[in-house]
Amino acid sequence: MSVFYRKLGEKIKKTRKSLGLSQERVAKSLGINRVAISQIESGDRKITAEEVARLSKILNVPSNILLG
């Protein structure tokens, strides 16, 4: 995957961990499986705009911060 997806994944992982949330919990809230979250965090899976919007709410971070 591209550098963009790796950096986005790193931000998601860092934020999730700082909130004490498990991959399983975030995945369940997003309606995807834990493996998909792991792939997103490692930059191995593209994330849709809808998933970014939902993740920003789950993680309480504006979408533009995740994407920026």
mmCIF file of the N, C-alpha and C atoms, coordinates in Angstrom:
data_MODEL
# 
_entry.id   MODEL 
# 
loop_
_atom_site.group_PDB 
_atom_site.id 
_atom_site.type_symbol 
_atom_site.label_atom_id 
_atom_site.label_alt_id 
_atom_site.label_comp_id 
_atom_site.label_asym_id 
_atom_site.label_entity_id 
_atom_site.label_seq_id 
_atom_site.pdbx_PDB_ins_code 
_atom_site.Cartn_x 
_atom_site.Cartn_y 
_atom_site.Cartn_z 
_atom_site.occupancy 
_atom_site.B_iso_or_equiv 
_atom_site.pdbx_formal_charge 
_atom_site.auth_seq_id 
_atom_site.auth_comp_id 
_atom_site.auth_asym_id 
_atom_site.auth_atom_id 
_atom_site.pdbx_PDB_model_num 
ATOM 1   N N  . MET A 1 1  ? 0.837   -1.192 0.000  1.00 0.00 ? 1  MET A N  1 
ATOM 2   C CA . MET A 1 1  ? 0.000   0.000  0.000  1.00 0.00 ? 1  MET A CA 1 
ATOM 3   C C  . MET A 1 1  ? 0.880   1.252  0.000  1.00 0.00 ? 1  MET A C  1 
ATOM 4   N N  . SER A 1 2  ? 0.246   2.355  -0.190 1.00 0.00 ? 2  SER A N  1 
ATOM 5   C CA . SER A 1 2  ? 0.971   3.624  -0.273 1.00 0.00 ? 2  SER A CA 1 
ATOM 6   C C  . SER A 1 2  ? 1.369   4.141  1.108  1.00 0.00 ? 2  SER A C  1 
ATOM 7   N N  . VAL A 1 3  ? 2.253   5.107  1.088  1.00 0.00 ? 3  VAL A N  1 
ATOM 8   C CA . VAL A 1 3  ? 2.699   5.766  2.317  1.00 0.00 ? 3  VAL A CA 1 
ATOM 9   C C  . VAL A 1 3  ? 1.502   6.389  3.031  1.00 0.00 ? 3  VAL A C  1 
ATOM 10  N N  . PHE A 1 4  ? 0.566   6.938  2.265  1.00 0.00 ? 4  PHE A N  1 
ATOM 11  C CA . PHE A 1 4  ? -0.627  7.558  2.853  1.00 0.00 ? 4  PHE A CA 1 
ATOM 12  C C  . PHE A 1 4  ? -1.365  6.576  3.759  1.00 0.00 ? 4  PHE A C  1 
ATOM 13  N N  . TYR A 1 5  ? -1.614  5.368  3.270  1.00 0.00 ? 5  TYR A N  1 
ATOM 14  C CA . TYR A 1 5  ? -2.371  4.388  4.051  1.00 0.00 ? 5  TYR A CA 1 
ATOM 15  C C  . TYR A 1 5  ? -1.577  3.896  5.260  1.00 0.00 ? 5  TYR A C  1 
ATOM 16  N N  . ARG A 1 6  ? -0.249  3.808  5.122  1.00 0.00 ? 6  ARG A N  1 
ATOM 17  C CA . ARG A 1 6  ? 0.569   3.415  6.275  1.00 0.00 ? 6  ARG A CA 1 
ATOM 18  C C  . ARG A 1 6  ? 0.524   4.484  7.361  1.00 0.00 ? 6  ARG A C  1 
ATOM 19  N N  . LYS A 1 7  ? 0.631   5.745  6.959  1.00 0.00 ? 7  LYS A N  1 
ATOM 20  C CA . LYS A 1 7  ? 0.596   6.841  7.941  1.00 0.00 ? 7  LYS A CA 1 
ATOM 21  C C  . LYS A 1 7  ? -0.782  6.959  8.582  1.00 0.00 ? 7  LYS A C  1 
ATOM 22  N N  . LEU A 1 8  ? -1.819  6.813  7.788  1.00 0.00 ? 8  LEU A N  1 
ATOM 23  C CA . LEU A 1 8  ? -3.182  6.846  8.323  1.00 0.00 ? 8  LEU A CA 1 
ATOM 24  C C  . LEU A 1 8  ? -3.368  5.716  9.329  1.00 0.00 ? 8  LEU A C  1 
ATOM 25  N N  . GLY A 1 9  ? -2.913  4.535  8.977  1.00 0.00 ? 9  GLY A N  1 
ATOM 26  C CA . GLY A 1 9  ? -3.016  3.387  9.874  1.00 0.00 ? 9  GLY A CA 1 
ATOM 27  C C  . GLY A 1 9  ? -2.280  3.610  11.183 1.00 0.00 ? 9  GLY A C  1 
ATOM 28  N N  . GLU A 1 10 ? -1.102  4.221  11.104 1.00 0.00 ? 10 GLU A N  1 
ATOM 29  C CA . GLU A 1 10 ? -0.330  4.524  12.310 1.00 0.00 ? 10 GLU A CA 1 
ATOM 30  C C  . GLU A 1 10 ? -1.091  5.490  13.212 1.00 0.00 ? 10 GLU A C  1 
ATOM 31  N N  . LYS A 1 11 ? -1.711  6.502  12.619 1.00 0.00 ? 11 LYS A N  1 
ATOM 32  C CA . LYS A 1 11 ? -2.496  7.469  13.405 1.00 0.00 ? 11 LYS A CA 1 
ATOM 33  C C  . LYS A 1 11 ? -3.683  6.787  14.078 1.00 0.00 ? 11 LYS A C  1 
ATOM 34  N N  . ILE A 1 12 ? -4.356  5.929  13.333 1.00 0.00 ? 12 ILE A N  1 
ATOM 35  C CA . ILE A 1 12 ? -5.511  5.218  13.883 1.00 0.00 ? 12 ILE A CA 1 
ATOM 36  C C  . ILE A 1 12 ? -5.070  4.345  15.051 1.00 0.00 ? 12 ILE A C  1 
ATOM 37  N N  . LYS A 1 13 ? -4.002  3.601  14.866 1.00 0.00 ? 13 LYS A N  1 
ATOM 38  C CA . LYS A 1 13 ? -3.507  2.700  15.917 1.00 0.00 ? 13 LYS A CA 1 
ATOM 39  C C  . LYS A 1 13 ? -3.087  3.488  17.160 1.00 0.00 ? 13 LYS A C  1 
ATOM 40  N N  . LYS A 1 14 ? -2.333  4.559  16.962 1.00 0.00 ? 14 LYS A N  1 
ATOM 41  C CA . LYS A 1 14 ? -1.870  5.380  18.083 1.00 0.00 ? 14 LYS A CA 1 
ATOM 42  C C  . LYS A 1 14 ? -3.054  5.949  18.865 1.00 0.00 ? 14 LYS A C  1 
ATOM 43  N N  . THR A 1 15 ? -4.039  6.462  18.150 1.00 0.00 ? 15 THR A N  1 
ATOM 44  C CA . THR A 1 15 ? -5.214  7.044  18.801 1.00 0.00 ? 15 THR A CA 1 
ATOM 45  C C  . THR A 1 15 ? -6.017  5.975  19.525 1.00 0.00 ? 15 THR A C  1 
ATOM 46  N N  . ARG A 1 16 ? -6.229  4.837  18.877 1.00 0.00 ? 16 ARG A N  1 
ATOM 47  C CA . ARG A 1 16 ? -6.983  3.738  19.489 1.00 0.00 ? 16 ARG A CA 1 
ATOM 48  C C  . ARG A 1 16 ? -6.318  3.292  20.785 1.00 0.00 ? 16 ARG A C  1 
ATOM 49  N N  . LYS A 1 17 ? -4.997  3.114  20.735 1.00 0.00 ? 17 LYS A N  1 
ATOM 50  C CA . LYS A 1 17 ? -4.267  2.665  21.926 1.00 0.00 ? 17 LYS A CA 1 
ATOM 51  C C  . LYS A 1 17 ? -4.307  3.717  23.037 1.00 0.00 ? 17 LYS A C  1 
ATOM 52  N N  . SER A 1 18 ? -4.207  4.995  22.669 1.00 0.00 ? 18 SER A N  1 
ATOM 53  C CA . SER A 1 18 ? -4.229  6.053  23.688 1.00 0.00 ? 18 SER A CA 1 
ATOM 54  C C  . SER A 1 18 ? -5.572  6.101  24.414 1.00 0.00 ? 18 SER A C  1 
ATOM 55  N N  . LEU A 1 19 ? -6.620  5.630  23.740 1.00 0.00 ? 19 LEU A N  1 
ATOM 56  C CA . LEU A 1 19 ? -7.952  5.584  24.350 1.00 0.00 ? 19 LEU A CA 1 
ATOM 57  C C  . LEU A 1 19 ? -8.207  4.264  25.071 1.00 0.00 ? 19 LEU A C  1 
ATOM 58  N N  . GLY A 1 20 ? -7.256  3.351  24.989 1.00 0.00 ? 20 GLY A N  1 
ATOM 59  C CA . GLY A 1 20 ? -7.404  2.057  25.643 1.00 0.00 ? 20 GLY A CA 1 
ATOM 60  C C  . GLY A 1 20 ? -8.422  1.150  24.972 1.00 0.00 ? 20 GLY A C  1 
ATOM 61  N N  . LEU A 1 21 ? -8.621  1.343  23.670 1.00 0.00 ? 21 LEU A N  1 
ATOM 62  C CA . LEU A 1 21 ? -9.598  0.538  22.933 1.00 0.00 ? 21 LEU A CA 1 
ATOM 63  C C  . LEU A 1 21 ? -8.905  -0.624 22.236 1.00 0.00 ? 21 LEU A C  1 
ATOM 64  N N  . SER A 1 22 ? -9.535  -1.775 22.254 1.00 0.00 ? 22 SER A N  1 
ATOM 65  C CA . SER A 1 22 ? -8.997  -2.939 21.553 1.00 0.00 ? 22 SER A CA 1 
ATOM 66  C C  . SER A 1 22 ? -9.384  -2.886 20.080 1.00 0.00 ? 22 SER A C  1 
ATOM 67  N N  . GLN A 1 23 ? -8.634  -3.615 19.268 1.00 0.00 ? 23 GLN A N  1 
ATOM 68  C CA . GLN A 1 23 ? -8.994  -3.730 17.857 1.00 0.00 ? 23 GLN A CA 1 
ATOM 69  C C  . GLN A 1 23 ? -10.381 -4.350 17.734 1.00 0.00 ? 23 GLN A C  1 
ATOM 70  N N  . GLU A 1 24 ? -10.665 -5.326 18.571 1.00 0.00 ? 24 GLU A N  1 
ATOM 71  C CA . GLU A 1 24 ? -11.959 -6.017 18.532 1.00 0.00 ? 24 GLU A CA 1 
ATOM 72  C C  . GLU A 1 24 ? -13.109 -5.037 18.776 1.00 0.00 ? 24 GLU A C  1 
ATOM 73  N N  . ARG A 1 25 ? -12.941 -4.182 19.760 1.00 0.00 ? 25 ARG A N  1 
ATOM 74  C CA . ARG A 1 25 ? -14.004 -3.223 20.100 1.00 0.00 ? 25 ARG A CA 1 
ATOM 75  C C  . ARG A 1 25 ? -14.232 -2.216 18.970 1.00 0.00 ? 25 ARG A C  1 
ATOM 76  N N  . VAL A 1 26 ? -13.148 -1.704 18.417 1.00 0.00 ? 26 VAL A N  1 
ATOM 77  C CA . VAL A 1 26 ? -13.263 -0.746 17.317 1.00 0.00 ? 26 VAL A CA 1 
ATOM 78  C C  . VAL A 1 26 ? -13.880 -1.421 16.096 1.00 0.00 ? 26 VAL A C  1 
ATOM 79  N N  . ALA A 1 27 ? -13.429 -2.631 15.812 1.00 0.00 ? 27 ALA A N  1 
ATOM 80  C CA . ALA A 1 27 ? -13.973 -3.376 14.669 1.00 0.00 ? 27 ALA A CA 1 
ATOM 81  C C  . ALA A 1 27 ? -15.470 -3.588 14.818 1.00 0.00 ? 27 ALA A C  1 
ATOM 82  N N  . LYS A 1 28 ? -15.888 -3.979 16.007 1.00 0.00 ? 28 LYS A N  1 
ATOM 83  C CA . LYS A 1 28 ? -17.315 -4.215 16.251 1.00 0.00 ? 28 LYS A CA 1 
ATOM 84  C C  . LYS A 1 28 ? -18.106 -2.928 16.047 1.00 0.00 ? 28 LYS A C  1 
ATOM 85  N N  . SER A 1 29 ? -17.583 -1.816 16.535 1.00 0.00 ? 29 SER A N  1 
ATOM 86  C CA . SER A 1 29 ? -18.262 -0.523 16.367 1.00 0.00 ? 29 SER A CA 1 
ATOM 87  C C  . SER A 1 29 ? -18.355 -0.119 14.897 1.00 0.00 ? 29 SER A C  1 
ATOM 88  N N  . LEU A 1 30 ? -17.354 -0.514 14.114 1.00 0.00 ? 30 LEU A N  1 
ATOM 89  C CA . LEU A 1 30 ? -17.341 -0.193 12.684 1.00 0.00 ? 30 LEU A CA 1 
ATOM 90  C C  . LEU A 1 30 ? -18.135 -1.185 11.847 1.00 0.00 ? 30 LEU A C  1 
ATOM 91  N N  . GLY A 1 31 ? -18.394 -2.359 12.423 1.00 0.00 ? 31 GLY A N  1 
ATOM 92  C CA . GLY A 1 31 ? -19.111 -3.384 11.671 1.00 0.00 ? 31 GLY A CA 1 
ATOM 93  C C  . GLY A 1 31 ? -18.213 -4.179 10.738 1.00 0.00 ? 31 GLY A C  1 
ATOM 94  N N  . ILE A 1 32 ? -16.920 -4.247 11.090 1.00 0.00 ? 32 ILE A N  1 
ATOM 95  C CA . ILE A 1 32 ? -15.974 -5.061 10.328 1.00 0.00 ? 32 ILE A CA 1 
ATOM 96  C C  . ILE A 1 32 ? -15.261 -5.994 11.301 1.00 0.00 ? 32 ILE A C  1 
ATOM 97  N N  . ASN A 1 33 ? -14.456 -6.917 10.782 1.00 0.00 ? 33 ASN A N  1 
ATOM 98  C CA . ASN A 1 33 ? -13.782 -7.842 11.696 1.00 0.00 ? 33 ASN A CA 1 
ATOM 99  C C  . ASN A 1 33 ? -12.437 -7.296 12.165 1.00 0.00 ? 33 ASN A C  1 
ATOM 100 N N  . ARG A 1 34 ? -11.910 -7.915 13.211 1.00 0.00 ? 34 ARG A N  1 
ATOM 101 C CA . ARG A 1 34 ? -10.667 -7.461 13.824 1.00 0.00 ? 34 ARG A CA 1 
ATOM 102 C C  . ARG A 1 34 ? -9.491  -7.515 12.845 1.00 0.00 ? 34 ARG A C  1 
ATOM 103 N N  . VAL A 1 35 ? -9.478  -8.518 11.989 1.00 0.00 ? 35 VAL A N  1 
ATOM 104 C CA . VAL A 1 35 ? -8.402  -8.638 11.003 1.00 0.00 ? 35 VAL A CA 1 
ATOM 105 C C  . VAL A 1 35 ? -8.383  -7.417 10.084 1.00 0.00 ? 35 VAL A C  1 
ATOM 106 N N  . ALA A 1 36 ? -9.554  -6.927 9.713  1.00 0.00 ? 36 ALA A N  1 
ATOM 107 C CA . ALA A 1 36 ? -9.633  -5.743 8.850  1.00 0.00 ? 36 ALA A CA 1 
ATOM 108 C C  . ALA A 1 36 ? -9.034  -4.520 9.545  1.00 0.00 ? 36 ALA A C  1 
ATOM 109 N N  . ILE A 1 37 ? -9.305  -4.362 10.838 1.00 0.00 ? 37 ILE A N  1 
ATOM 110 C CA . ILE A 1 37 ? -8.717  -3.236 11.592 1.00 0.00 ? 37 ILE A CA 1 
ATOM 111 C C  . ILE A 1 37 ? -7.200  -3.377 11.628 1.00 0.00 ? 37 ILE A C  1 
ATOM 112 N N  . SER A 1 38 ? -6.728  -4.573 11.865 1.00 0.00 ? 38 SER A N  1 
ATOM 113 C CA . SER A 1 38 ? -5.291  -4.820 11.876 1.00 0.00 ? 38 SER A CA 1 
ATOM 114 C C  . SER A 1 38 ? -4.672  -4.453 10.529 1.00 0.00 ? 38 SER A C  1 
ATOM 115 N N  . GLN A 1 39 ? -5.334  -4.826 9.449  1.00 0.00 ? 39 GLN A N  1 
ATOM 116 C CA . GLN A 1 39 ? -4.842  -4.512 8.106  1.00 0.00 ? 39 GLN A CA 1 
ATOM 117 C C  . GLN A 1 39 ? -4.864  -3.007 7.839  1.00 0.00 ? 39 GLN A C  1 
ATOM 118 N N  . ILE A 1 40 ? -5.901  -2.328 8.315  1.00 0.00 ? 40 ILE A N  1 
ATOM 119 C CA . ILE A 1 40 ? -5.977  -0.868 8.164  1.00 0.00 ? 40 ILE A CA 1 
ATOM 120 C C  . ILE A 1 40 ? -4.827  -0.215 8.924  1.00 0.00 ? 40 ILE A C  1 
ATOM 121 N N  . GLU A 1 41 ? -4.614  -0.646 10.167 1.00 0.00 ? 41 GLU A N  1 
ATOM 122 C CA . GLU A 1 41 ? -3.566  -0.056 10.996 1.00 0.00 ? 41 GLU A CA 1 
ATOM 123 C C  . GLU A 1 41 ? -2.165  -0.303 10.433 1.00 0.00 ? 41 GLU A C  1 
ATOM 124 N N  . SER A 1 42 ? -1.981  -1.397 9.732  1.00 0.00 ? 42 SER A N  1 
ATOM 125 C CA . SER A 1 42 ? -0.665  -1.688 9.148  1.00 0.00 ? 42 SER A CA 1 
ATOM 126 C C  . SER A 1 42 ? -0.521  -1.128 7.732  1.00 0.00 ? 42 SER A C  1 
ATOM 127 N N  . GLY A 1 43 ? -1.590  -0.528 7.216  1.00 0.00 ? 43 GLY A N  1 
ATOM 128 C CA . GLY A 1 43 ? -1.556  0.057  5.879  1.00 0.00 ? 43 GLY A CA 1 
ATOM 129 C C  . GLY A 1 43 ? -1.739  -0.950 4.766  1.00 0.00 ? 43 GLY A C  1 
ATOM 130 N N  . ASP A 1 44 ? -2.199  -2.151 5.112  1.00 0.00 ? 44 ASP A N  1 
ATOM 131 C CA . ASP A 1 44 ? -2.381  -3.217 4.122  1.00 0.00 ? 44 ASP A CA 1 
ATOM 132 C C  . ASP A 1 44 ? -3.785  -3.274 3.536  1.00 0.00 ? 44 ASP A C  1 
ATOM 133 N N  . ARG A 1 45 ? -4.679  -2.435 4.034  1.00 0.00 ? 45 ARG A N  1 
ATOM 134 C CA . ARG A 1 45 ? -6.055  -2.406 3.529  1.00 0.00 ? 45 ARG A CA 1 
ATOM 135 C C  . ARG A 1 45 ? -6.475  -0.959 3.369  1.00 0.00 ? 45 ARG A C  1 
ATOM 136 N N  . LYS A 1 46 ? -7.069  -0.651 2.233  1.00 0.00 ? 46 LYS A N  1 
ATOM 137 C CA . LYS A 1 46 ? -7.609  0.695  2.036  1.00 0.00 ? 46 LYS A CA 1 
ATOM 138 C C  . LYS A 1 46 ? -8.811  0.873  2.948  1.00 0.00 ? 46 LYS A C  1 
ATOM 139 N N  . ILE A 1 47 ? -9.033  2.106  3.346  1.00 0.00 ? 47 ILE A N  1 
ATOM 140 C CA . ILE A 1 47 ? -10.164 2.436  4.208  1.00 0.00 ? 47 ILE A CA 1 
ATOM 141 C C  . ILE A 1 47 ? -11.079 3.379  3.430  1.00 0.00 ? 47 ILE A C  1 
ATOM 142 N N  . THR A 1 48 ? -12.367 3.126  3.508  1.00 0.00 ? 48 THR A N  1 
ATOM 143 C CA . THR A 1 48 ? -13.318 3.951  2.767  1.00 0.00 ? 48 THR A CA 1 
ATOM 144 C C  . THR A 1 48 ? -13.556 5.273  3.490  1.00 0.00 ? 48 THR A C  1 
ATOM 145 N N  . ALA A 1 49 ? -14.080 6.244  2.759  1.00 0.00 ? 49 ALA A N  1 
ATOM 146 C CA . ALA A 1 49 ? -14.413 7.541  3.354  1.00 0.00 ? 49 ALA A CA 1 
ATOM 147 C C  . ALA A 1 49 ? -15.438 7.360  4.467  1.00 0.00 ? 49 ALA A C  1 
ATOM 148 N N  . GLU A 1 50 ? -16.392 6.464  4.260  1.00 0.00 ? 50 GLU A N  1 
ATOM 149 C CA . GLU A 1 50 ? -17.403 6.197  5.290  1.00 0.00 ? 50 GLU A CA 1 
ATOM 150 C C  . GLU A 1 50 ? -16.756 5.614  6.544  1.00 0.00 ? 50 GLU A C  1 
ATOM 151 N N  . GLU A 1 51 ? -15.804 4.706  6.371  1.00 0.00 ? 51 GLU A N  1 
ATOM 152 C CA . GLU A 1 51 ? -15.114 4.126  7.531  1.00 0.00 ? 51 GLU A CA 1 
ATOM 153 C C  . GLU A 1 51 ? -14.298 5.181  8.266  1.00 0.00 ? 51 GLU A C  1 
ATOM 154 N N  . VAL A 1 52 ? -13.664 6.084  7.533  1.00 0.00 ? 52 VAL A N  1 
ATOM 155 C CA . VAL A 1 52 ? -12.910 7.169  8.168  1.00 0.00 ? 52 VAL A CA 1 
ATOM 156 C C  . VAL A 1 52 ? -13.850 8.038  8.993  1.00 0.00 ? 52 VAL A C  1 
ATOM 157 N N  . ALA A 1 53 ? -14.996 8.378  8.437  1.00 0.00 ? 53 ALA A N  1 
ATOM 158 C CA . ALA A 1 53 ? -15.966 9.210  9.154  1.00 0.00 ? 53 ALA A CA 1 
ATOM 159 C C  . ALA A 1 53 ? -16.447 8.511  10.426 1.00 0.00 ? 53 ALA A C  1 
ATOM 160 N N  . ARG A 1 54 ? -16.757 7.234  10.324 1.00 0.00 ? 54 ARG A N  1 
ATOM 161 C CA . ARG A 1 54 ? -17.225 6.488  11.499 1.00 0.00 ? 54 ARG A CA 1 
ATOM 162 C C  . ARG A 1 54 ? -16.107 6.319  12.527 1.00 0.00 ? 54 ARG A C  1 
ATOM 163 N N  . LEU A 1 55 ? -14.897 6.057  12.050 1.00 0.00 ? 55 LEU A N  1 
ATOM 164 C CA . LEU A 1 55 ? -13.759 5.925  12.959 1.00 0.00 ? 55 LEU A CA 1 
ATOM 165 C C  . LEU A 1 55 ? -13.490 7.223  13.699 1.00 0.00 ? 55 LEU A C  1 
ATOM 166 N N  . SER A 1 56 ? -13.627 8.343  13.015 1.00 0.00 ? 56 SER A N  1 
ATOM 167 C CA . SER A 1 56 ? -13.381 9.631  13.668 1.00 0.00 ? 56 SER A CA 1 
ATOM 168 C C  . SER A 1 56 ? -14.344 9.840  14.834 1.00 0.00 ? 56 SER A C  1 
ATOM 169 N N  . LYS A 1 57 ? -15.574 9.368  14.681 1.00 0.00 ? 57 LYS A N  1 
ATOM 170 C CA . LYS A 1 57 ? -16.542 9.467  15.783 1.00 0.00 ? 57 LYS A CA 1 
ATOM 171 C C  . LYS A 1 57 ? -16.187 8.506  16.906 1.00 0.00 ? 57 LYS A C  1 
ATOM 172 N N  . ILE A 1 58 ? -15.829 7.278  16.557 1.00 0.00 ? 58 ILE A N  1 
ATOM 173 C CA . ILE A 1 58 ? -15.465 6.274  17.564 1.00 0.00 ? 58 ILE A CA 1 
ATOM 174 C C  . ILE A 1 58 ? -14.248 6.738  18.365 1.00 0.00 ? 58 ILE A C  1 
ATOM 175 N N  . LEU A 1 59 ? -13.261 7.308  17.669 1.00 0.00 ? 59 LEU A N  1 
ATOM 176 C CA . LEU A 1 59 ? -12.017 7.731  18.310 1.00 0.00 ? 59 LEU A CA 1 
ATOM 177 C C  . LEU A 1 59 ? -12.069 9.170  18.812 1.00 0.00 ? 59 LEU A C  1 
ATOM 178 N N  . ASN A 1 60 ? -13.179 9.861  18.536 1.00 0.00 ? 60 ASN A N  1 
ATOM 179 C CA . ASN A 1 60 ? -13.372 11.249 18.964 1.00 0.00 ? 60 ASN A CA 1 
ATOM 180 C C  . ASN A 1 60 ? -12.267 12.169 18.427 1.00 0.00 ? 60 ASN A C  1 
ATOM 181 N N  . VAL A 1 61 ? -11.969 11.980 17.142 1.00 0.00 ? 61 VAL A N  1 
ATOM 182 C CA . VAL A 1 61 ? -10.952 12.777 16.454 1.00 0.00 ? 61 VAL A CA 1 
ATOM 183 C C  . VAL A 1 61 ? -11.549 13.227 15.123 1.00 0.00 ? 61 VAL A C  1 
ATOM 184 N N  . PRO A 1 62 ? -11.426 14.511 14.777 1.00 0.00 ? 62 PRO A N  1 
ATOM 185 C CA . PRO A 1 62 ? -11.948 14.958 13.483 1.00 0.00 ? 62 PRO A CA 1 
ATOM 186 C C  . PRO A 1 62 ? -11.305 14.194 12.320 1.00 0.00 ? 62 PRO A C  1 
ATOM 187 N N  . SER A 1 63 ? -12.085 13.931 11.302 1.00 0.00 ? 63 SER A N  1 
ATOM 188 C CA . SER A 1 63 ? -11.592 13.197 10.127 1.00 0.00 ? 63 SER A CA 1 
ATOM 189 C C  . SER A 1 63 ? -10.358 13.849 9.525  1.00 0.00 ? 63 SER A C  1 
ATOM 190 N N  . ASN A 1 64 ? -10.357 15.179 9.462  1.00 0.00 ? 64 ASN A N  1 
ATOM 191 C CA . ASN A 1 64 ? -9.217  15.862 8.841  1.00 0.00 ? 64 ASN A CA 1 
ATOM 192 C C  . ASN A 1 64 ? -7.922  15.655 9.622  1.00 0.00 ? 64 ASN A C  1 
ATOM 193 N N  . ILE A 1 65 ? -8.019  15.416 10.916 1.00 0.00 ? 65 ILE A N  1 
ATOM 194 C CA . ILE A 1 65 ? -6.823  15.124 11.717 1.00 0.00 ? 65 ILE A CA 1 
ATOM 195 C C  . ILE A 1 65 ? -6.298  13.735 11.365 1.00 0.00 ? 65 ILE A C  1 
ATOM 196 N N  . LEU A 1 66 ? -7.206  12.771 11.233 1.00 0.00 ? 66 LEU A N  1 
ATOM 197 C CA . LEU A 1 66 ? -6.786  11.427 10.840 1.00 0.00 ? 66 LEU A CA 1 
ATOM 198 C C  . LEU A 1 66 ? -6.155  11.433 9.454  1.00 0.00 ? 66 LEU A C  1 
ATOM 199 N N  . LEU A 1 67 ? -6.748  12.186 8.553  1.00 0.00 ? 67 LEU A N  1 
ATOM 200 C CA . LEU A 1 67 ? -6.294  12.183 7.165  1.00 0.00 ? 67 LEU A CA 1 
ATOM 201 C C  . LEU A 1 67 ? -5.096  13.092 6.910  1.00 0.00 ? 67 LEU A C  1 
ATOM 202 N N  . GLY A 1 68 ? -4.882  14.074 7.803  1.00 0.00 ? 68 GLY A N  1 
ATOM 203 C CA . GLY A 1 68 ? -3.851  15.086 7.581  1.00 0.00 ? 68 GLY A CA 1 
ATOM 204 C C  . GLY A 1 68 ? -2.462  14.723 7.881  1.00 0.00 ? 68 GLY A C  1 
# 
